[in-house]
Amino acid sequence: MTGNIIPLTRKNLREVVTLSDKLGWDYSLHELELALHTGRLFGFHKEDGEIIATSAIFPWSGLCSLGMVMVHPGYRRIGLGRQMTIHALKASANTPVMLVATEEGKPLYEKLGFQRVSQLHKLVASSYLRAEAPADGYTLTPIIPEDADRILALDRHAFKGDRGSFLKLRMERSAHGFKLETDHGEITGYALSFQNPGMLAIGPVVAPGPLSALRLIHHIASSHQGRMRLDLFPDPHLTEELQRSGFRIDRRPPVMMKNGDTLPTRPHLYAVAAQAYG
């Protein structure tokens, strides 16, 4: 295949949306603008100018997330996925790298030195059935701009890394945002959502426990009419309650890692912002 790998810029993003649509993925222009602001995006540029493959790397202070590895359906099995993955990995400077793999991509990543370290549950729902929010003893209110610094501090502790620039933009562009507070005003949890084409993505969700995570998710899901998605770290109680509320497990993608063999311990991170970001 004749062409070359280029850094993507804003002018390329509509082509990436088109590629995403061809694969049945749900990247919107706004989501890609956020990705471009917080990470490095690459594309395979054919001689005729078409972008037929992509990859991205997101640095989170001591850990990178690899994502957006997409290959046009008409150009598969000629090594483009491998090329794009290796190119993105070069930008990680041997930092531990995590990714959420598709089953189709897992053999490639294993050949490149990744190993399975965890799993996500991709939950989807077309409607939400739960009538009442569980009680957890915290005060739940909408996030306001003045909460930003405290939420960023909470997220650094929960995520075990600094993704402040990403999270600031996510909060500004979120469809919903709720926080949990103690009687003394300490923020102990939060959840955001982002509207993608045809589907509301809920995440990240940070909470002191599964009951609080369920309460945050409930307040977002119960106010939305339409399809929803949630990428959840496995928690038997939380998953069972969400299934009773109208969600179903669509996939169980493996979480894989290179240059490390374990993810940071993140007991309060219940759902990721998106699979690409980790």
Backbone bond lengths (Angstrom), bond angles and torsions (degrees), N, CA, C in turn:
res aa  C-N    CA-C-N  psi(-1)  N-CA   C-N-CA  omega(-1)  CA-C   N-CA-C  phi
1 M - - - 1.454 - - 1.523 109.69 -
2 T 1.329 116.39 124.11 1.455 121.15 -179.09 1.523 109.69 -89.50
3 G 1.323 114.59 128.53 1.451 121.01 -179.88 1.512 108.97 161.37
4 N 1.312 116.99 -172.09 1.454 119.90 179.69 1.526 110.28 -150.06
5 I 1.333 115.46 159.72 1.460 121.79 179.55 1.525 108.52 -89.67
6 I 1.318 115.61 128.84 1.468 120.86 -177.56 1.533 109.94 -125.60
7 P 1.339 117.61 153.36 1.473 119.50 168.89 1.523 108.63 -68.42
8 L 1.306 117.22 134.33 1.454 120.05 179.23 1.524 110.53 -83.54
9 T 1.315 115.50 146.34 1.460 122.57 176.07 1.527 108.27 -124.62
10 R 1.313 114.80 179.81 1.458 118.82 -176.94 1.531 112.22 -59.63
11 K 1.320 116.97 -31.30 1.469 119.41 -177.53 1.536 112.08 -68.65
12 N 1.336 117.89 -17.64 1.468 121.53 179.87 1.526 113.19 -89.99
13 L 1.322 118.14 -9.82 1.458 119.86 -165.74 1.526 113.72 -67.34
14 R 1.319 118.64 -33.40 1.468 119.08 178.53 1.529 110.78 -64.73
15 E 1.334 117.18 -33.66 1.462 119.85 175.32 1.520 111.28 -65.54
16 V 1.336 116.08 -36.59 1.463 119.97 179.10 1.530 110.21 -68.51
17 V 1.331 117.73 -37.41 1.463 120.90 174.53 1.529 110.06 -60.18
18 T 1.337 116.82 -42.65 1.470 121.09 178.34 1.521 110.89 -61.83
19 L 1.340 116.77 -43.13 1.464 120.57 178.14 1.527 110.38 -63.25
20 S 1.323 116.59 -42.98 1.459 120.95 177.77 1.529 110.96 -58.84
21 D 1.325 116.59 -43.18 1.469 120.47 179.40 1.523 111.62 -62.06
22 K 1.328 117.14 -38.77 1.466 120.80 180.00 1.530 111.20 -62.45
23 L 1.336 116.45 -28.74 1.461 121.59 -178.46 1.526 112.49 -92.27
24 G 1.328 116.56 -4.62 1.453 119.72 -177.33 1.519 113.09 78.32
25 W 1.335 116.91 16.80 1.462 121.60 176.02 1.525 108.18 -87.60
26 D 1.346 116.27 173.45 1.467 118.21 -170.02 1.523 113.59 -124.74
27 Y 1.325 117.99 36.76 1.463 119.83 177.04 1.527 110.07 -73.08
28 S 1.324 114.92 130.30 1.454 121.08 174.45 1.520 108.96 -101.19
29 L 1.325 115.98 167.79 1.462 120.47 177.77 1.532 110.45 -61.85
30 H 1.321 117.00 -40.84 1.468 120.30 179.69 1.524 111.31 -64.32
31 E 1.323 116.24 -40.25 1.472 119.54 179.18 1.520 110.66 -64.96
32 L 1.320 117.06 -39.69 1.466 120.18 179.63 1.531 111.37 -70.17
33 E 1.316 117.20 -33.68 1.467 119.19 175.03 1.527 110.58 -63.29
34 L 1.322 116.48 -39.35 1.464 120.82 176.10 1.524 110.60 -64.06
35 A 1.335 116.57 -43.55 1.467 120.41 178.72 1.527 110.93 -61.78
36 L 1.312 116.39 -40.91 1.463 120.61 -179.31 1.525 111.08 -66.15
37 H 1.299 116.43 -34.06 1.472 120.72 -179.15 1.527 111.38 -71.33
38 T 1.334 117.24 -30.88 1.465 120.04 -171.56 1.524 113.96 -109.71
39 G 1.321 118.37 -7.85 1.459 120.57 -178.82 1.517 111.20 -142.66
40 R 1.328 114.85 -168.97 1.461 121.44 176.80 1.522 108.63 -117.17
41 L 1.328 116.52 123.83 1.456 122.88 -176.84 1.518 109.33 -110.65
42 F 1.339 115.51 141.78 1.455 121.52 -178.58 1.525 109.60 -130.32
43 G 1.332 115.41 150.82 1.457 120.07 178.35 1.513 111.71 -139.34
44 F 1.337 116.15 146.68 1.466 120.43 172.58 1.522 107.51 -88.04
45 H 1.324 114.67 118.02 1.458 123.69 -170.65 1.523 108.44 -105.49
46 K 1.337 116.84 109.51 1.456 120.47 176.79 1.529 110.69 -68.44
47 E 1.329 114.66 162.38 1.464 119.20 -179.98 1.527 112.04 -58.86
48 D 1.341 116.21 -30.40 1.470 118.71 -179.81 1.529 112.05 -83.39
49 G 1.338 117.40 2.02 1.455 121.08 175.36 1.513 115.48 98.77
50 E 1.337 118.43 -7.66 1.457 121.10 -177.35 1.533 110.96 -76.86
51 I 1.344 116.59 137.38 1.460 122.19 172.84 1.524 107.53 -89.61
52 I 1.339 116.84 117.23 1.466 119.84 -175.06 1.525 113.21 -115.29
53 A 1.329 117.94 -2.69 1.463 120.63 177.06 1.520 108.53 -157.84
54 T 1.337 116.39 152.19 1.458 120.71 -178.98 1.529 110.35 -142.67
55 S 1.323 114.88 164.65 1.462 122.98 168.07 1.522 107.02 -158.14
56 A 1.320 116.46 165.56 1.464 120.82 -179.43 1.516 109.86 -151.72
57 I 1.327 116.19 151.44 1.460 122.03 175.80 1.531 107.79 -130.68
58 F 1.330 115.18 134.53 1.459 121.38 -178.50 1.528 108.64 -121.48
59 P 1.335 118.49 113.60 1.464 121.45 -179.20 1.526 111.58 -86.25
60 W 1.332 115.90 127.67 1.460 120.80 -179.05 1.536 110.48 -125.10
61 S 1.296 119.70 57.44 1.473 124.81 175.70 1.529 112.64 45.67
62 G 1.324 115.42 80.84 1.457 121.19 177.78 1.514 114.34 97.60
63 L 1.318 117.54 -7.12 1.457 122.44 178.25 1.519 107.86 -149.85
64 C 1.321 116.60 135.60 1.468 120.99 175.46 1.520 109.19 -112.46
65 S 1.315 115.73 151.55 1.453 121.67 173.76 1.522 108.74 -115.76
66 L 1.321 116.03 127.74 1.465 122.81 177.24 1.519 108.48 -98.33
67 G 1.330 116.93 133.00 1.451 118.90 -179.02 1.513 112.17 -158.14
68 M 1.327 114.24 -174.52 1.467 122.34 177.26 1.526 112.65 55.92
69 V 1.344 117.42 34.00 1.463 120.25 175.88 1.528 106.89 -81.16
70 M 1.322 115.27 100.06 1.460 121.68 -176.75 1.524 109.87 -125.35
71 V 1.327 116.04 139.64 1.458 121.76 177.11 1.526 108.39 -131.38
72 H 1.310 115.92 130.48 1.464 122.39 177.89 1.536 109.31 -52.61
73 P 1.345 118.19 134.46 1.472 120.72 -178.54 1.530 114.07 -55.08
74 G 1.329 117.40 -27.52 1.460 120.00 -178.79 1.522 114.48 -82.11
75 Y 1.344 116.93 -2.89 1.469 119.98 -175.67 1.528 111.72 -130.06
76 R 1.304 116.47 30.75 1.455 120.17 178.65 1.523 111.07 -83.82
77 R 1.350 113.69 162.27 1.470 122.61 176.25 1.534 113.33 64.60
78 I 1.338 115.84 27.75 1.466 118.84 173.03 1.536 110.41 -124.65
79 G 1.343 116.02 14.84 1.457 120.44 172.56 1.514 115.74 92.33
80 L 1.340 118.39 6.93 1.458 119.40 -177.24 1.534 111.95 -68.33
81 G 1.327 116.89 -39.06 1.458 119.49 179.04 1.516 111.38 -60.69
82 R 1.329 115.43 -41.60 1.465 120.33 178.09 1.539 110.68 -64.23
83 Q 1.325 116.34 -46.25 1.464 120.30 -179.88 1.534 111.37 -58.89
84 M 1.328 115.61 -45.86 1.460 119.40 -176.72 1.531 111.27 -67.77
85 T 1.338 116.69 -37.42 1.463 120.12 178.74 1.516 111.04 -66.05
86 I 1.321 117.22 -46.46 1.467 120.95 -179.95 1.518 110.83 -62.34
87 H 1.318 116.75 -39.62 1.466 119.99 -179.80 1.532 110.44 -63.48
88 A 1.323 117.00 -43.64 1.465 119.32 178.89 1.522 111.23 -66.09
89 L 1.332 117.00 -37.54 1.465 120.23 -179.57 1.529 111.58 -63.92
90 K 1.317 117.32 -31.15 1.470 119.58 178.85 1.525 111.71 -62.09
91 A 1.324 115.91 -25.46 1.464 120.19 -179.96 1.526 112.25 -83.15
92 S 1.339 117.47 -3.18 1.465 119.90 -177.07 1.520 112.87 -91.12
93 A 1.360 117.95 -9.99 1.471 122.62 176.27 1.528 112.08 53.83
94 N 1.342 117.04 43.40 1.466 123.21 177.10 1.527 114.69 62.32
95 T 1.331 116.86 15.16 1.465 120.96 171.99 1.529 108.63 -70.10
96 P 1.330 119.43 149.00 1.469 119.28 172.47 1.520 111.00 -53.14
97 V 1.333 115.55 133.67 1.466 121.83 -176.65 1.516 108.88 -123.11
98 M 1.321 116.57 130.16 1.460 121.16 174.91 1.521 109.59 -113.18
99 L 1.314 115.62 156.73 1.459 120.90 173.46 1.512 109.23 -152.59
100 V 1.313 115.19 155.95 1.463 122.18 171.21 1.521 106.02 -103.19
101 A 1.323 116.10 114.31 1.460 121.34 -171.24 1.525 111.97 -94.23
102 T 1.313 115.75 152.01 1.454 120.60 163.90 1.525 107.49 -83.71
103 E 1.310 116.70 159.66 1.463 119.42 177.44 1.528 110.62 -62.54
104 E 1.350 116.18 -33.31 1.454 119.88 179.75 1.528 111.01 -68.81
105 G 1.328 116.27 -34.82 1.455 119.60 -177.05 1.514 114.62 -85.97
106 K 1.318 118.00 -15.00 1.472 121.95 -174.43 1.531 112.87 -55.61
107 P 1.354 120.99 -45.38 1.470 119.35 179.99 1.531 113.21 -60.35
108 L 1.327 117.23 -37.88 1.465 120.21 177.21 1.516 110.50 -61.78
109 Y 1.315 116.95 -47.23 1.465 119.81 -177.36 1.527 111.28 -65.34
110 E 1.307 117.09 -35.80 1.471 119.44 177.11 1.527 110.55 -63.27
111 K 1.324 117.27 -39.73 1.467 120.30 178.36 1.526 111.43 -65.83
112 L 1.322 117.26 -25.25 1.464 121.68 -179.80 1.526 112.47 -91.36
113 G 1.327 116.95 6.53 1.458 120.41 174.07 1.512 115.92 100.29
114 F 1.320 118.24 5.91 1.461 120.58 176.82 1.527 109.95 -81.32
115 Q 1.322 115.48 150.24 1.457 120.96 174.01 1.520 109.76 -132.80
116 R 1.321 115.50 151.38 1.463 120.80 -179.19 1.526 109.24 -73.14
117 V 1.351 116.38 129.59 1.462 120.05 179.82 1.528 112.11 -124.38
118 S 1.330 117.66 -15.19 1.463 119.96 -178.68 1.525 108.27 -165.62
119 Q 1.297 115.54 -164.25 1.461 121.97 -177.06 1.517 109.06 -154.49
120 L 1.316 116.47 150.55 1.455 121.93 169.57 1.525 109.31 -112.95
121 H 1.303 116.00 156.16 1.452 122.20 168.53 1.526 107.31 -109.69
122 K 1.316 116.60 113.98 1.460 120.24 173.54 1.525 107.81 -85.08
123 L 1.321 116.73 110.99 1.458 122.63 179.89 1.523 109.41 -104.48
124 V 1.316 116.44 139.43 1.463 121.51 177.29 1.523 108.67 -131.67
125 A 1.322 114.99 155.05 1.463 120.69 177.89 1.519 108.94 -149.33
126 S 1.315 116.29 143.44 1.469 120.82 173.87 1.521 111.18 -97.68
127 S 1.317 116.16 -18.04 1.470 121.09 174.33 1.520 107.91 -156.29
128 Y 1.323 115.64 159.02 1.462 121.17 -176.39 1.525 108.60 -112.73
129 L 1.334 116.42 131.69 1.450 120.74 -168.90 1.518 114.63 -108.12
130 R 1.323 118.65 -15.11 1.462 120.37 -174.38 1.533 110.27 -71.05
131 A 1.335 116.56 131.87 1.463 120.18 -175.98 1.519 112.99 -87.25
132 E 1.336 117.62 -35.86 1.452 120.06 -173.55 1.522 110.67 -127.40
133 A 1.334 114.84 149.27 1.460 120.93 176.23 1.520 109.74 -81.54
134 P 1.329 118.33 142.19 1.464 119.65 175.28 1.531 110.03 -69.79
135 A 1.312 116.06 152.56 1.464 121.09 177.13 1.528 109.20 -92.75
136 D 1.346 116.03 137.61 1.469 118.63 -179.36 1.528 112.83 -135.73
137 G 1.327 117.90 2.92 1.452 120.39 176.55 1.510 116.00 88.28
138 Y 1.343 117.44 -2.51 1.460 121.23 179.13 1.530 109.73 -104.27
139 T 1.317 115.46 159.97 1.458 121.61 174.30 1.523 109.02 -91.15
140 L 1.325 116.83 127.51 1.463 121.75 -179.04 1.521 109.29 -108.40
141 T 1.317 116.49 124.84 1.466 122.04 179.69 1.525 109.58 -141.72
142 P 1.346 117.11 161.27 1.467 119.12 175.58 1.529 111.27 -64.69
143 I 1.317 115.65 147.77 1.467 121.10 174.59 1.528 108.70 -71.84
144 I 1.328 115.78 136.79 1.465 121.86 175.66 1.526 108.40 -119.70
145 P 1.349 118.72 160.80 1.474 120.14 -176.71 1.523 114.05 -53.99
146 E 1.327 117.56 -32.46 1.461 120.83 -178.52 1.530 112.79 -68.44
147 D 1.332 117.62 -13.13 1.472 121.12 179.09 1.527 112.85 -82.39
148 A 1.314 117.78 -10.31 1.464 121.24 -166.58 1.525 113.10 -54.36
149 D 1.333 118.26 -49.84 1.461 120.20 -175.41 1.523 111.61 -62.20
150 R 1.333 116.76 -40.79 1.464 119.56 -178.99 1.533 111.48 -70.20
151 I 1.316 116.89 -35.47 1.469 119.38 177.72 1.524 110.20 -69.77
152 L 1.320 117.87 -39.26 1.464 120.47 177.48 1.530 110.41 -62.36
153 A 1.325 117.50 -40.07 1.467 120.72 178.49 1.533 110.38 -65.08
154 L 1.330 117.16 -43.19 1.458 121.14 177.90 1.523 110.60 -62.28
155 D 1.323 116.34 -41.55 1.459 120.09 -178.28 1.534 111.66 -67.17
156 R 1.326 117.70 -38.02 1.472 119.59 177.16 1.524 110.57 -58.91
157 H 1.315 116.74 -39.42 1.465 121.06 179.38 1.529 111.03 -69.80
158 A 1.346 116.80 -42.93 1.460 120.86 -176.67 1.524 112.43 -73.68
159 F 1.329 116.31 -40.74 1.466 121.85 -176.16 1.524 111.93 -83.35
160 K 1.326 116.93 -19.99 1.470 123.25 -176.06 1.532 110.37 61.87
161 G 1.314 115.36 43.83 1.456 122.32 178.69 1.516 109.40 -178.83
162 D 1.314 116.08 163.61 1.457 121.09 -177.61 1.526 109.78 -102.78
163 R 1.310 116.51 109.73 1.468 122.23 175.34 1.529 109.68 -122.22
164 G 1.336 114.63 40.03 1.454 121.22 -173.89 1.510 114.09 -58.94
165 S 1.342 118.07 -44.18 1.464 119.59 -177.34 1.527 110.93 -64.66
166 F 1.329 116.20 -38.57 1.459 120.71 176.86 1.525 110.70 -64.47
167 L 1.333 115.55 -47.69 1.453 119.47 -173.24 1.528 112.08 -68.59
168 K 1.314 117.33 -34.85 1.468 119.90 177.10 1.523 110.69 -59.47
169 L 1.333 116.50 -46.19 1.465 119.67 179.23 1.523 111.16 -68.19
170 R 1.335 116.49 -36.70 1.461 119.93 179.08 1.528 110.34 -62.17
171 M 1.325 116.19 -41.91 1.463 119.38 179.32 1.526 111.03 -65.77
172 E 1.336 116.40 -40.86 1.466 119.88 -179.54 1.523 111.91 -63.11
173 R 1.324 116.67 -33.12 1.461 120.71 -173.11 1.529 112.96 -105.57
174 S 1.313 117.47 6.15 1.460 120.05 -174.81 1.529 111.11 -71.26
175 A 1.326 115.15 148.45 1.458 120.75 174.89 1.529 110.26 -77.94
176 H 1.332 117.09 -34.44 1.457 122.99 177.39 1.519 108.27 -139.70
177 G 1.305 115.94 152.69 1.461 120.94 173.74 1.513 109.74 -156.09
178 F 1.354 116.49 122.10 1.459 121.39 179.32 1.516 109.49 -129.48
179 K 1.337 115.55 152.33 1.461 120.76 177.83 1.521 109.18 -131.44
180 L 1.329 115.62 157.56 1.457 123.44 173.61 1.520 108.70 -110.88
181 E 1.332 117.09 138.01 1.459 121.90 179.29 1.523 110.52 -132.83
182 T 1.336 115.52 148.87 1.451 121.06 170.81 1.533 109.35 -79.95
183 D 1.328 115.40 174.38 1.469 119.81 177.39 1.526 111.77 -62.61
184 H 1.334 116.69 -20.57 1.466 121.02 -179.28 1.530 111.98 -94.71
185 G 1.328 117.36 5.87 1.453 120.47 176.02 1.513 115.34 86.55
186 E 1.349 118.10 10.56 1.474 120.26 177.60 1.525 109.32 -81.24
187 I 1.326 117.03 127.70 1.466 121.00 176.66 1.525 108.85 -78.93
188 T 1.332 115.95 123.58 1.467 121.16 -176.38 1.528 112.54 -113.52
189 G 1.330 118.14 -8.20 1.458 120.44 -179.72 1.518 110.76 -167.96
190 Y 1.309 115.33 161.70 1.471 119.95 176.60 1.520 108.80 -159.49
191 A 1.305 115.77 161.04 1.466 122.34 174.68 1.519 109.30 -148.47
192 L 1.327 115.36 144.35 1.458 122.67 177.90 1.524 109.25 -126.33
193 S 1.317 115.56 165.02 1.464 120.44 170.80 1.516 109.04 -139.40
194 F 1.327 115.27 160.68 1.459 121.33 -177.37 1.513 107.82 -141.60
195 Q 1.326 116.53 130.85 1.457 120.25 -177.94 1.521 110.86 -86.24
196 N 1.317 116.22 111.87 1.458 122.58 171.93 1.529 108.70 -97.89
197 P 1.330 117.73 168.52 1.470 119.04 179.87 1.528 112.11 -57.02
198 G 1.311 116.66 114.68 1.452 120.75 175.43 1.510 115.79 77.97
199 M 1.325 119.41 -0.21 1.463 119.98 -175.88 1.522 110.87 -156.21
200 L 1.327 116.79 137.38 1.458 122.71 174.39 1.525 108.34 -90.31
201 A 1.342 116.53 122.91 1.465 121.33 176.57 1.520 108.78 -96.07
202 I 1.332 116.89 121.25 1.461 122.43 178.87 1.518 109.16 -96.93
203 G 1.321 117.06 124.52 1.448 121.53 179.07 1.515 110.51 148.34
204 P 1.331 117.66 154.28 1.456 125.36 1.59 1.524 112.17 -74.52
205 V 1.337 114.17 161.11 1.462 121.85 173.63 1.521 107.68 -125.48
206 V 1.315 115.78 116.82 1.462 123.24 176.87 1.512 107.44 -118.51
207 A 1.334 117.53 130.03 1.463 120.35 -175.34 1.521 110.42 -153.44
208 P 1.344 116.86 157.66 1.470 119.58 178.47 1.520 113.85 -73.06
209 G 1.323 118.08 -16.27 1.456 121.86 178.85 1.513 110.70 -168.46
210 P 1.351 117.53 171.09 1.478 120.15 -175.84 1.518 113.70 -63.03
211 L 1.351 118.16 -34.18 1.462 119.94 179.12 1.519 110.79 -64.28
212 S 1.324 116.33 -40.90 1.465 120.26 178.19 1.523 110.93 -68.64
213 A 1.341 116.97 -37.65 1.465 120.19 176.34 1.525 110.16 -61.12
214 L 1.333 116.29 -43.09 1.465 120.46 178.23 1.523 111.23 -61.98
215 R 1.304 116.53 -39.79 1.466 120.09 -179.95 1.528 111.35 -64.08
216 L 1.326 117.23 -43.59 1.465 120.98 177.72 1.528 110.91 -62.28
217 I 1.324 116.18 -46.53 1.468 120.30 179.93 1.529 110.13 -61.62
218 H 1.336 116.29 -41.51 1.465 120.95 179.85 1.527 111.28 -57.33
219 H 1.325 117.65 -43.95 1.462 120.07 -175.93 1.521 112.16 -68.17
220 I 1.317 117.39 -26.38 1.457 119.63 174.17 1.529 110.47 -81.01
221 A 1.332 116.18 -50.15 1.465 120.54 -174.31 1.530 111.97 -64.87
222 S 1.333 117.48 -36.96 1.462 120.21 -176.57 1.525 112.58 -72.58
223 S 1.331 116.69 -15.00 1.475 119.49 179.89 1.525 112.10 -100.44
224 H 1.343 116.92 5.04 1.461 120.40 -176.58 1.520 110.77 -116.27
225 Q 1.311 115.86 136.38 1.456 122.15 173.69 1.527 108.26 -107.36
226 G 1.311 117.63 115.23 1.455 120.55 179.77 1.519 111.88 132.59
227 R 1.315 115.21 -172.31 1.455 121.46 -174.72 1.526 110.99 -72.90
228 M 1.333 114.81 146.85 1.458 121.71 -179.44 1.522 110.04 -137.63
229 R 1.324 114.08 157.57 1.466 121.31 179.76 1.522 108.65 -140.08
230 L 1.329 115.11 147.24 1.460 121.66 -179.05 1.527 107.45 -148.78
231 D 1.341 117.23 125.18 1.462 122.03 177.85 1.522 108.12 -104.36
232 L 1.325 115.02 104.19 1.451 122.90 -165.69 1.528 111.27 -111.46
233 F 1.342 115.96 136.75 1.453 118.66 167.05 1.533 107.55 -71.27
234 P 1.336 118.01 137.80 1.465 119.82 -172.65 1.530 112.36 -57.59
235 D 1.300 115.25 125.66 1.458 123.98 172.06 1.527 105.93 -142.45
236 P 1.332 118.02 110.98 1.474 120.06 -171.41 1.522 113.43 -55.11
237 H 1.322 117.83 -45.08 1.470 120.30 -177.44 1.519 110.95 -65.84
238 L 1.331 116.79 -47.80 1.452 120.75 -177.43 1.528 111.12 -64.97
239 T 1.323 117.22 -44.42 1.462 120.69 179.07 1.527 111.22 -60.88
240 E 1.333 116.76 -43.08 1.473 120.65 179.83 1.527 111.27 -62.63
241 E 1.331 116.84 -43.29 1.463 120.20 -179.73 1.530 111.50 -66.03
242 L 1.342 116.55 -38.39 1.462 119.23 178.87 1.525 110.90 -68.87
243 Q 1.323 117.95 -35.70 1.464 120.14 176.81 1.529 110.71 -65.11
244 R 1.305 117.29 -36.39 1.468 120.31 175.64 1.523 111.46 -66.58
245 S 1.327 116.11 -22.06 1.464 121.24 -175.82 1.526 113.30 -95.20
246 G 1.320 117.29 4.90 1.461 120.01 175.86 1.512 115.54 114.66
247 F 1.326 117.81 -9.06 1.461 120.05 175.93 1.524 109.98 -81.87
248 R 1.323 115.07 154.52 1.464 120.62 172.58 1.523 108.86 -136.27
249 I 1.328 115.57 152.37 1.459 119.68 177.89 1.525 108.54 -78.18
250 D 1.321 115.85 117.33 1.457 121.35 -179.66 1.531 110.90 -89.13
251 R 1.331 116.19 -42.52 1.463 121.53 178.74 1.516 109.87 -149.67
252 R 1.330 115.40 161.57 1.458 122.47 174.80 1.532 108.77 -124.83
253 P 1.331 117.94 71.97 1.465 119.89 -174.83 1.529 111.79 -69.80
254 P 1.332 117.43 141.18 1.458 120.34 177.45 1.522 112.15 -75.02
255 V 1.318 115.65 142.69 1.465 122.15 170.46 1.529 106.42 -95.79
256 M 1.335 116.91 125.70 1.456 121.84 -174.84 1.528 110.09 -121.21
257 M 1.337 115.23 161.39 1.463 119.26 -175.15 1.525 110.50 -145.95
258 K 1.330 115.03 146.24 1.460 123.44 175.58 1.536 107.56 -129.41
259 N 1.334 116.21 146.95 1.476 122.37 -176.92 1.526 111.82 65.70
260 G 1.301 116.53 24.79 1.461 123.31 178.10 1.514 108.14 -179.33
261 D 1.323 117.08 159.48 1.468 119.20 -176.88 1.522 113.87 -121.55
262 T 1.335 118.08 -0.36 1.463 120.91 176.23 1.524 109.91 -144.85
263 L 1.306 115.39 146.37 1.457 120.53 172.27 1.524 109.32 -75.73
264 P 1.327 117.98 155.48 1.460 118.99 171.28 1.527 110.20 -57.29
265 T 1.315 116.97 148.22 1.463 121.15 177.30 1.523 108.98 -70.52
266 R 1.337 115.60 119.28 1.469 120.70 -174.45 1.520 110.38 -132.48
267 P 1.329 118.03 67.30 1.469 118.50 -174.57 1.510 114.67 -67.03
268 H 1.334 118.51 -17.68 1.468 120.32 -176.94 1.527 112.90 -103.30
269 L 1.335 118.17 0.57 1.466 121.65 176.38 1.525 108.11 -95.57
270 Y 1.329 116.32 106.30 1.459 120.83 -174.68 1.529 113.04 -95.02
271 A 1.324 117.63 -32.82 1.463 120.84 -179.89 1.513 108.91 -140.38
272 V 1.328 115.84 142.25 1.457 120.58 -179.96 1.528 109.72 -84.28
273 A 1.333 115.16 162.76 1.463 119.47 177.54 1.520 110.83 -68.16
274 A 1.309 116.33 -39.43 1.465 124.68 176.78 1.519 106.22 -170.37
275 Q 1.315 116.54 156.41 1.459 119.30 -176.57 1.524 112.13 -60.59
276 A 1.325 117.80 -34.50 1.461 120.50 -177.96 1.521 112.38 -64.75
277 Y 1.340 116.39 -31.05 1.462 120.11 -174.24 1.525 113.19 -90.45
278 G 1.325 118.13 -16.98 1.450 120.53 -178.17 1.506 113.14 76.15
